[in-house]
Amino acid sequence: MKIAEIEPTPNPNAMKFVLTEPVTTGFVTHSFESPEAAEEVPLARDLFALDHVISVYFADRWITVTQDGGADWSQLLREIAVPIRAAAREDALVLGDTGPSPEELAERPGMDDPRIPEIQEVLEEHILPFLQGDGGGLQIMGLVDNELLIRYEGACGTCPASMTGTLFAIENLVQMQVDPDLVVTTY
């Protein structure tokens, strides 16, 4: 795979590698939070084999790699580039996985709430483009009473701004556009 650009993210411990070809199909994303989760995907597994890598996130034409804060980026960037450049597209594919199945989504609490489609629309239109631009994303994990549970992914997963300012902005937006009683918390 060819790396078109390497972009810093608001998270000082995450970098976004923009590629010349897609690593996922459509709008599907894949978040690997441990070496065990990455075991079946050669590129993700190879990235976790590097010291200090704690998270790998695939989305469209980019990969976000998050480190533990113990490495100098100038050296780690060179190390991360090696497996990315050596990988074929097939090395990044998560076979048979197109995101959570309808059954898995239905098991999440409150996903049958009539506000969920409105919330998803607001997030997809107003929030996700900005998170993706910064090398991250989010998933709705459930809605319990008026508490919207979200999980940040990629660079957003360990970013200090995600836990404060971004979370506050998401809450304000869904309160204004969906329901003023909603509270947003991380899962």
FIGU-53736 format. One record per residue: x, y, z of N, C-alpha, C in turn; residue number from 1; residue in one letter. Coordinates in nm, 2 decimals, m for minus. Each point is the difference from the previous one (the first is absolute). Last residue first. Layout:
BEGIN
{rec {X,Y,Z},{X,Y,Z},{X,Y,Z},NUM,"a"}
...
This chain:
BEGIN
{rec {m1.90,0.50,2.67},{m0.03,m0.14,0.03},{0.13,m0.07,0.04},187,"y"}
{rec {m0.18,0.54,0.02},{0.09,m0.10,m0.07},{m0.02,m0.13,0.06},186,"t"}
{rec {m0.39,0.40,m0.02},{0.12,m0.05,0.08},{0.08,m0.10,m0.09},185,"t"}
{rec {m0.43,0.40,m0.02},{0.09,m0.08,m0.07},{0.12,m0.04,0.09},184,"v"}
{rec {m0.55,0.16,0.03},{0.13,0.02,0.06},{0.09,m0.10,m0.07},183,"v"}
{rec {m0.53,0.24,m0.09},{0.11,m0.10,m0.02},{0.13,0.04,0.07},182,"l"}
{rec {m0.43,0.25,m0.04},{0.03,m0.08,0.13},{0.11,m0.10,m0.02},181,"d"}
{rec {m0.19,0.29,m0.35},{0.07,0.08,0.09},{0.04,m0.07,0.13},180,"p"}
{rec {m0.06,m0.19,m0.51},{m0.08,0.00,0.12},{0.08,0.08,0.11},179,"d"}
{rec {0.10,0.02,m0.50},{m0.08,m0.12,0.02},{m0.08,0.01,0.13},178,"v"}
{rec {0.30,0.35,m0.16},{m0.06,m0.05,m0.12},{m0.09,m0.12,0.02},177,"q"}
{rec {0.24,0.24,0.36},{m0.06,0.10,m0.09},{m0.08,m0.06,m0.11},176,"m"}
{rec {0.25,m0.29,0.28},{m0.10,0.07,0.08},{m0.08,0.10,m0.08},175,"q"}
{rec {0.38,m0.21,m0.19},{m0.12,m0.09,0.01},{m0.11,0.06,0.08},174,"v"}
{rec {0.39,0.26,m0.03},{m0.06,m0.02,m0.13},{m0.12,m0.09,0.00},173,"l"}
{rec {0.27,0.06,0.40},{m0.08,0.12,m0.04},{m0.07,m0.01,m0.13},172,"n"}
{rec {0.29,m0.35,0.13},{m0.12,0.01,0.09},{m0.09,0.12,m0.04},171,"e"}
{rec {0.41,m0.05,m0.22},{m0.09,m0.10,m0.04},{m0.13,0.00,0.08},170,"i"}
{rec {0.35,0.28,0.14},{m0.05,0.05,m0.13},{m0.11,m0.10,m0.05},169,"a"}
{rec {0.25,m0.12,0.38},{m0.10,0.11,0.03},{m0.06,0.05,m0.12},168,"f"}
{rec {0.34,m0.31,m0.05},{m0.12,m0.07,0.06},{m0.11,0.11,0.03},167,"l"}
{rec {0.42,0.15,m0.16},{m0.08,m0.07,m0.10},{m0.13,m0.06,0.05},166,"t"}
{rec {0.30,0.21,0.32},{m0.06,0.09,m0.10},{m0.09,m0.06,m0.11},165,"g"}
{rec {0.20,m0.31,0.33},{m0.05,0.13,0.06},{m0.07,0.07,m0.11},164,"t"}
{rec {0.21,m0.42,m0.08},{m0.07,m0.02,0.13},{m0.05,0.12,0.06},163,"m"}
{rec {0.26,0.00,m0.40},{m0.13,m0.07,m0.03},{m0.08,m0.02,0.13},162,"s"}
{rec {0.44,0.21,0.00},{m0.11,0.09,m0.05},{m0.13,m0.08,m0.02},161,"a"}
{rec {0.40,m0.23,0.12},{m0.06,0.07,0.11},{m0.11,0.09,m0.04},160,"p"}
{rec {0.13,m0.46,m0.25},{0.03,0.14,m0.01},{m0.06,0.07,0.12},159,"c"}
{rec {m0.01,m0.48,m0.15},{0.09,0.04,0.12},{0.03,0.15,0.00},158,"t"}
{rec {m0.30,m0.19,m0.33},{m0.01,m0.10,0.11},{0.08,0.04,0.12},157,"g"}
{rec {m0.01,0.21,m0.45},{m0.09,0.06,0.10},{0.00,m0.09,0.13},156,"c"}
{rec {0.24,m0.12,m0.40},{0.07,0.10,0.08},{m0.08,0.06,0.11},155,"a"}
{rec {m0.21,m0.44,m0.15},{0.12,0.07,m0.07},{0.06,0.10,0.09},154,"g"}
{rec {m0.49,m0.08,0.14},{0.09,m0.09,m0.07},{0.11,0.08,m0.06},153,"e"}
{rec {m0.43,0.03,0.40},{0.09,0.06,m0.09},{0.09,m0.10,m0.06},152,"y"}
{rec {m0.51,m0.05,0.21},{0.14,m0.04,0.01},{0.09,0.06,m0.11},151,"r"}
{rec {m0.51,0.09,0.29},{0.08,0.00,m0.12},{0.14,m0.06,0.03},150,"i"}
{rec {m0.55,0.06,0.20},{0.14,m0.05,0.02},{0.07,m0.01,m0.13},149,"l"}
{rec {m0.43,0.29,0.23},{0.06,m0.05,m0.12},{0.14,m0.05,0.02},148,"l"}
{rec {m0.45,0.09,0.32},{0.14,0.00,0.00},{0.05,m0.07,m0.13},147,"e"}
{rec {m0.46,0.06,0.19},{0.05,0.12,m0.08},{0.15,0.00,m0.01},146,"n"}
{rec {m0.22,m0.46,0.07},{m0.08,0.12,0.04},{0.04,0.12,m0.08},145,"d"}
{rec {0.31,m0.30,m0.14},{m0.07,m0.05,0.12},{m0.07,0.12,0.06},144,"v"}
{rec {0.26,m0.17,m0.47},{m0.07,0.11,0.06},{m0.09,m0.05,0.11},143,"l"}
{rec {0.48,m0.16,m0.31},{m0.13,m0.02,0.06},{m0.06,0.13,0.05},142,"g"}
{rec {0.41,m0.05,m0.25},{0.00,m0.13,0.07},{m0.13,m0.03,0.07},141,"m"}
{rec {0.23,0.30,m0.44},{m0.11,0.00,0.10},{0.00,m0.14,0.07},140,"i"}
{rec {0.45,0.22,m0.23},{m0.11,m0.10,m0.01},{m0.10,0.03,0.10},139,"q"}
{rec {0.44,0.28,m0.27},{m0.08,m0.04,0.12},{m0.11,m0.10,m0.04},138,"l"}
{rec {0.52,0.24,m0.17},{m0.14,m0.03,m0.02},{m0.07,m0.03,0.13},137,"g"}
{rec {0.52,0.20,m0.25},{m0.08,m0.08,0.09},{m0.15,m0.02,m0.04},136,"g"}
{rec {0.38,0.29,m0.18},{0.05,m0.14,0.01},{m0.08,m0.09,0.09},135,"g"}
{rec {m0.08,0.47,m0.15},{0.10,m0.01,0.11},{0.05,m0.14,0.02},134,"d"}
{rec {m0.34,0.09,m0.31},{0.11,0.09,m0.04},{0.11,0.00,0.10},133,"g"}
{rec {m0.39,m0.23,0.11},{0.07,m0.07,m0.11},{0.12,0.08,m0.05},132,"q"}
{rec {m0.30,0.20,0.31},{0.08,m0.10,0.06},{0.09,m0.08,m0.10},131,"l"}
{rec {m0.30,0.32,m0.17},{0.11,0.07,0.08},{0.09,m0.11,0.07},130,"f"}
{rec {m0.39,m0.14,m0.24},{0.10,0.05,m0.09},{0.12,0.07,0.07},129,"p"}
{rec {m0.37,m0.18,0.27},{0.09,m0.09,m0.06},{0.10,0.05,m0.10},128,"l"}
{rec {m0.36,0.28,0.20},{0.11,m0.04,0.09},{0.10,m0.09,m0.07},127,"i"}
{rec {m0.42,0.18,m0.21},{0.07,0.11,0.07},{0.13,m0.04,0.08},126,"h"}
{rec {m0.29,m0.31,m0.27},{0.01,0.12,m0.08},{0.09,0.11,0.07},125,"e"}
{rec {m0.09,m0.43,0.20},{0.06,m0.02,m0.13},{0.02,0.13,m0.08},124,"e"}
{rec {m0.22,0.00,0.42},{0.14,m0.03,0.02},{0.07,m0.01,m0.14},123,"l"}
{rec {m0.47,0.07,0.01},{0.07,0.12,0.05},{0.15,m0.03,0.01},122,"v"}
{rec {m0.27,m0.36,m0.12},{0.00,0.10,m0.11},{0.08,0.12,0.05},121,"e"}
{rec {m0.08,m0.33,0.32},{0.09,m0.05,m0.10},{0.02,0.10,m0.11},120,"q"}
{rec {m0.34,0.09,0.32},{0.14,0.01,0.06},{0.10,m0.04,m0.10},119,"i"}
{rec {m0.44,m0.08,m0.12},{0.03,0.14,0.00},{0.14,0.03,0.05},118,"e"}
{rec {m0.16,m0.45,0.02},{0.03,0.05,m0.14},{0.03,0.15,m0.01},117,"p"}
{rec {m0.11,m0.17,0.44},{0.12,m0.05,m0.06},{0.03,0.04,m0.14},116,"i"}
{rec {m0.41,0.07,0.28},{0.10,0.11,m0.02},{0.13,m0.04,m0.06},115,"r"}
{rec {m0.37,m0.31,0.12},{m0.03,0.08,m0.13},{0.10,0.12,m0.02},114,"p"}
{rec {0.12,m0.47,0.25},{m0.06,0.13,0.04},{m0.02,0.08,m0.13},113,"d"}
{rec {0.23,m0.43,0.04},{m0.14,0.00,m0.06},{m0.07,0.13,0.04},112,"d"}
{rec {0.42,m0.12,0.18},{0.02,0.03,m0.14},{m0.13,0.00,m0.08},111,"m"}
{rec {0.11,m0.08,0.49},{m0.07,0.12,m0.05},{0.02,0.02,m0.14},110,"g"}
{rec {0.36,m0.32,0.21},{m0.12,0.06,0.07},{m0.06,0.12,m0.07},109,"p"}
{rec {0.25,m0.40,m0.26},{0.04,0.12,0.08},{m0.12,0.06,0.06},108,"r"}
{rec {m0.04,m0.37,m0.29},{0.03,m0.04,0.13},{0.05,0.12,0.09},107,"e"}
{rec {m0.10,0.04,m0.47},{m0.12,m0.02,0.08},{0.03,m0.03,0.14},106,"a"}
{rec {0.36,0.02,m0.30},{m0.05,0.14,0.03},{m0.13,m0.01,0.08},105,"l"}
{rec {0.18,m0.40,m0.16},{0.09,0.06,0.11},{m0.05,0.13,0.03},104,"e"}
{rec {m0.23,m0.21,m0.34},{m0.02,m0.07,0.12},{0.08,0.06,0.12},103,"e"}
{rec {0.07,0.15,m0.45},{m0.13,0.05,0.06},{m0.03,m0.06,0.13},102,"p"}
{rec {0.51,0.02,m0.11},{m0.11,m0.06,m0.07},{m0.13,0.06,0.06},101,"s"}
{rec {0.49,0.24,m0.01},{m0.09,m0.07,0.08},{m0.12,m0.05,m0.08},100,"p"}
{rec {0.42,0.07,m0.30},{m0.05,0.08,0.11},{m0.10,m0.09,0.09},99,"g"}
{rec {0.19,m0.19,m0.37},{m0.04,0.12,m0.06},{m0.06,0.09,0.11},98,"t"}
{rec {0.31,m0.48,m0.09},{m0.04,0.10,0.10},{m0.04,0.13,m0.07},97,"d"}
{rec {0.20,m0.41,m0.20},{m0.13,m0.03,0.05},{m0.06,0.10,0.10},96,"g"}
{rec {0.52,0.03,m0.07},{m0.09,m0.08,m0.08},{m0.13,m0.03,0.07},95,"l"}
{rec {0.35,0.40,m0.01},{m0.06,m0.08,0.11},{m0.11,m0.08,m0.06},94,"v"}
{rec {0.47,0.24,m0.21},{m0.14,m0.03,m0.01},{m0.04,m0.09,0.12},93,"l"}
{rec {0.45,0.16,m0.13},{m0.08,0.09,0.09},{m0.15,m0.04,0.01},92,"a"}
{rec {0.33,m0.22,m0.28},{0.06,m0.01,0.14},{m0.08,0.09,0.10},91,"d"}
{rec {m0.09,0.00,m0.48},{m0.05,m0.12,0.07},{0.04,m0.01,0.14},90,"e"}
{rec {0.19,0.33,m0.29},{m0.13,0.04,0.05},{m0.07,m0.12,0.08},89,"r"}
{rec {0.52,0.00,0.01},{m0.09,0.00,m0.11},{m0.14,0.04,0.05},88,"a"}
{rec {0.49,0.13,0.23},{m0.12,m0.07,0.00},{m0.07,0.01,m0.14},87,"a"}
{rec {0.41,0.22,0.15},{0.02,m0.14,m0.04},{m0.13,m0.07,m0.02},86,"a"}
{rec {0.02,0.45,0.16},{0.05,0.00,m0.13},{0.02,m0.15,m0.06},85,"r"}
{rec {m0.13,0.06,0.45},{m0.11,0.06,m0.08},{0.05,m0.01,m0.15},84,"i"}
{rec {0.30,m0.14,0.34},{m0.10,m0.09,m0.03},{m0.12,0.05,m0.09},83,"p"}
{rec {0.36,0.31,0.11},{0.05,m0.12,m0.06},{m0.11,m0.10,m0.03},82,"v"}
{rec {m0.07,0.42,0.24},{m0.01,0.01,m0.15},{0.05,m0.13,m0.07},81,"a"}
{rec {0.04,0.07,0.48},{m0.14,m0.03,m0.04},{m0.01,0.00,m0.15},80,"i"}
{rec {0.41,0.12,0.19},{m0.03,m0.14,0.02},{m0.14,m0.04,m0.04},79,"e"}
{rec {0.14,0.45,m0.03},{0.07,m0.08,m0.10},{m0.03,m0.15,0.02},78,"r"}
{rec {m0.19,0.30,0.31},{m0.06,0.02,m0.13},{0.07,m0.09,m0.11},77,"l"}
{rec {0.18,0.03,0.44},{m0.11,m0.09,m0.01},{m0.07,0.01,m0.13},76,"l"}
{rec {0.36,0.30,0.11},{0.04,m0.14,m0.02},{m0.11,m0.09,m0.02},75,"q"}
{rec {m0.11,0.45,0.08},{0.09,m0.01,m0.12},{0.05,m0.14,m0.02},74,"s"}
{rec {m0.27,0.10,0.39},{m0.07,m0.02,m0.12},{0.10,m0.01,m0.12},73,"w"}
{rec {0.11,m0.16,0.50},{0.02,0.12,m0.08},{m0.07,m0.02,m0.14},72,"d"}
{rec {m0.17,m0.26,0.45},{0.09,0.00,m0.11},{0.01,0.13,m0.06},71,"a"}
{rec {m0.29,m0.14,0.37},{0.13,m0.02,0.04},{0.10,0.00,m0.12},70,"g"}
{rec {m0.49,0.04,0.01},{0.06,0.12,0.04},{0.15,m0.01,0.04},69,"g"}
{rec {m0.32,m0.33,m0.20},{m0.02,0.01,0.14},{0.06,0.13,0.06},68,"d"}
{rec {m0.20,m0.06,m0.52},{0.11,m0.05,0.08},{m0.03,0.03,0.15},67,"q"}
{rec {m0.29,m0.06,m0.50},{0.01,0.07,0.13},{0.11,m0.07,0.08},66,"t"}
{rec {m0.18,0.06,m0.54},{0.07,m0.08,0.09},{0.02,0.08,0.13},65,"v"}
{rec {m0.33,m0.02,m0.47},{0.05,0.08,0.11},{0.07,m0.10,0.10},64,"t"}
{rec {m0.13,0.02,m0.56},{0.02,m0.09,0.12},{0.05,0.10,0.11},63,"i"}
{rec {m0.29,0.03,m0.51},{0.10,0.05,0.10},{0.00,m0.10,0.12},62,"w"}
{rec {m0.31,0.03,m0.40},{0.13,0.01,m0.05},{0.10,0.05,0.10},61,"r"}
{rec {m0.45,m0.21,0.16},{0.01,0.04,m0.14},{0.15,0.00,m0.05},60,"d"}
{rec {0.01,m0.11,0.48},{m0.12,0.06,m0.05},{0.03,0.05,m0.14},59,"a"}
{rec {0.23,m0.28,0.47},{m0.01,0.01,m0.15},{m0.13,0.06,m0.04},58,"f"}
{rec {0.35,m0.03,0.46},{m0.14,0.03,m0.05},{0.01,0.01,m0.15},57,"y"}
{rec {0.29,m0.16,0.48},{0.00,0.01,m0.14},{m0.14,0.02,m0.05},56,"v"}
{rec {0.32,0.02,0.49},{m0.13,0.00,m0.07},{0.03,0.02,m0.14},55,"s"}
{rec {0.35,m0.03,0.32},{m0.10,m0.05,0.08},{m0.14,0.00,m0.07},54,"i"}
{rec {0.59,0.02,m0.06},{m0.13,0.01,m0.07},{m0.11,m0.06,0.09},53,"v"}
{rec {0.48,0.00,0.12},{m0.08,0.12,0.03},{m0.13,0.01,m0.07},52,"h"}
{rec {0.37,m0.33,m0.21},{m0.01,0.05,0.14},{m0.08,0.13,0.01},51,"d"}
{rec {m0.10,m0.36,m0.38},{0.09,0.10,0.03},{m0.01,0.05,0.14},50,"l"}
{rec {m0.29,m0.32,m0.20},{0.13,m0.07,0.03},{0.11,0.11,0.03},49,"a"}
{rec {m0.44,0.11,m0.16},{0.00,m0.03,0.15},{0.13,m0.06,0.04},48,"f"}
{rec {m0.07,0.07,m0.46},{0.01,0.13,0.07},{0.00,m0.02,0.15},47,"l"}
{rec {m0.07,m0.38,m0.27},{0.14,0.05,m0.02},{0.02,0.13,0.07},46,"d"}
{rec {m0.44,m0.18,0.00},{0.09,m0.08,0.08},{0.14,0.05,m0.01},45,"r"}
{rec {m0.31,0.19,m0.29},{m0.03,0.04,0.14},{0.10,m0.07,0.10},44,"a"}
{rec {0.01,m0.14,m0.45},{0.05,0.14,0.02},{m0.01,0.05,0.14},43,"l"}
{rec {m0.19,m0.44,m0.11},{0.15,0.01,m0.01},{0.05,0.14,0.02},42,"p"}
{rec {m0.44,m0.23,0.20},{0.02,0.10,m0.10},{0.15,0.03,m0.01},41,"v"}
{rec {m0.20,m0.29,0.33},{m0.04,m0.05,m0.13},{0.02,0.10,m0.11},40,"e"}
{rec {0.11,0.11,0.47},{0.07,m0.12,m0.04},{m0.04,m0.05,m0.14},39,"e"}
{rec {m0.14,0.39,0.29},{0.06,0.02,m0.13},{0.06,m0.13,m0.06},38,"a"}
{rec {m0.20,0.04,0.44},{m0.10,0.04,m0.09},{0.05,0.01,m0.14},37,"a"}
{rec {0.31,m0.09,0.35},{m0.09,m0.11,m0.02},{m0.11,0.03,m0.10},36,"e"}
{rec {0.30,0.34,0.14},{0.06,m0.10,m0.10},{m0.09,m0.12,m0.02},35,"p"}
{rec {m0.24,0.45,0.13},{0.09,m0.09,0.07},{0.07,m0.09,m0.11},34,"s"}
{rec {m0.34,0.33,m0.10},{0.04,0.05,0.13},{0.10,m0.08,0.07},33,"e"}
{rec {m0.23,0.12,m0.51},{0.07,m0.11,0.07},{0.06,0.06,0.13},32,"f"}
{rec {m0.41,0.12,m0.39},{0.08,0.05,0.11},{0.06,m0.12,0.08},31,"s"}
{rec {m0.24,0.15,m0.50},{0.04,m0.11,0.08},{0.10,0.06,0.11},30,"h"}
{rec {m0.43,0.16,m0.38},{0.13,0.02,0.07},{0.03,m0.12,0.08},29,"t"}
{rec {m0.33,0.15,m0.45},{0.03,m0.09,0.11},{0.14,0.04,0.06},28,"v"}
{rec {m0.25,0.19,m0.40},{0.02,0.07,0.13},{0.03,m0.08,0.12},27,"f"}
{rec {0.13,m0.18,m0.49},{m0.11,0.09,0.03},{0.03,0.08,0.13},26,"g"}
{rec {0.31,m0.38,m0.02},{m0.10,0.01,m0.10},{m0.11,0.10,0.04},25,"t"}
{rec {0.55,m0.01,0.14},{m0.13,m0.05,0.03},{m0.10,0.02,m0.12},24,"t"}
{rec {0.45,0.13,m0.03},{0.02,m0.11,0.09},{m0.13,m0.06,0.05},23,"v"}
{rec {0.16,0.32,m0.47},{m0.08,m0.03,0.12},{0.04,m0.12,0.08},22,"p"}
{rec {0.34,0.32,m0.29},{m0.10,m0.09,m0.03},{m0.08,m0.04,0.13},21,"e"}
{rec {0.37,0.31,0.00},{m0.05,0.02,m0.14},{m0.11,m0.10,m0.04},20,"t"}
{rec {0.10,0.20,0.52},{0.05,m0.09,m0.10},{m0.05,0.03,m0.14},19,"l"}
{rec {0.11,0.23,0.52},{m0.09,0.00,m0.11},{0.06,m0.08,m0.12},18,"v"}
{rec {0.05,0.02,0.55},{0.08,m0.04,m0.12},{m0.11,0.00,m0.11},17,"f"}
{rec {0.04,0.23,0.52},{m0.09,m0.05,m0.10},{0.09,m0.02,m0.13},16,"k"}
{rec {0.09,0.00,0.57},{0.04,0.06,m0.13},{m0.09,m0.07,m0.11},15,"m"}
{rec {0.04,0.09,0.59},{m0.05,m0.07,m0.12},{0.04,0.07,m0.13},14,"a"}
{rec {0.08,0.14,0.47},{0.05,m0.13,0.00},{m0.06,m0.08,m0.12},13,"n"}
{rec {m0.12,0.46,0.12},{0.15,m0.01,m0.02},{0.05,m0.14,m0.01},12,"p"}
{rec {m0.49,0.19,m0.15},{0.06,m0.08,0.10},{0.15,m0.01,m0.02},11,"n"}
{rec {m0.25,0.23,m0.31},{0.00,0.08,0.12},{0.05,m0.08,0.12},10,"p"}
{rec {0.21,m0.14,m0.46},{m0.14,0.02,0.05},{0.00,0.08,0.12},9,"t"}
{rec {0.35,m0.06,m0.46},{m0.02,m0.01,0.15},{m0.15,0.02,0.03},8,"p"}
{rec {0.19,m0.22,m0.46},{m0.06,0.12,0.06},{0.00,m0.02,0.15},7,"e"}
{rec {0.22,m0.19,m0.50},{0.00,m0.03,0.15},{m0.05,0.13,0.06},6,"i"}
{rec {m0.05,m0.20,m0.54},{0.04,0.10,0.10},{0.00,m0.06,0.14},5,"e"}
{rec {m0.03,m0.28,m0.39},{m0.01,0.13,m0.06},{0.04,0.11,0.09},4,"a"}
{rec {0.12,m0.54,m0.04},{m0.04,0.10,0.10},{0.00,0.14,m0.08},3,"i"}
{rec {m0.06,m0.53,m0.18},{0.07,0.12,m0.01},{m0.06,0.10,0.10},2,"k"}
{rec {0.03,m0.57,m0.03},{m0.08,0.12,0.00},{0.09,0.12,0.00},1,"m"}
